[in-house]
């Protein structure tokens, strides 16, 4: 069946506070230190400091273990 959803992602950026402020202005809220989300999905975006902007981690879901192995 393949991937079914994007669970969350972690972004590494030089200035995580600035990026957090950007997302707060767009309706997300801080749900834990360095974690942004909404009432429906409290952990959608995790921010940490990094030397350059990149996706540090991406978590996805699939229906079965066999789907994961196929990917």
Secondary structure as UniProt FT lines:
FT   STRAND          3..13
FT   TURN            14..15
FT   HELIX           16..24
FT   TURN            25..27
FT   STRAND          29..32
FT   TURN            33..34
FT   STRAND          35..37
FT   STRAND          45..49
FT   STRAND          54..62
FT   HELIX           65..70
//
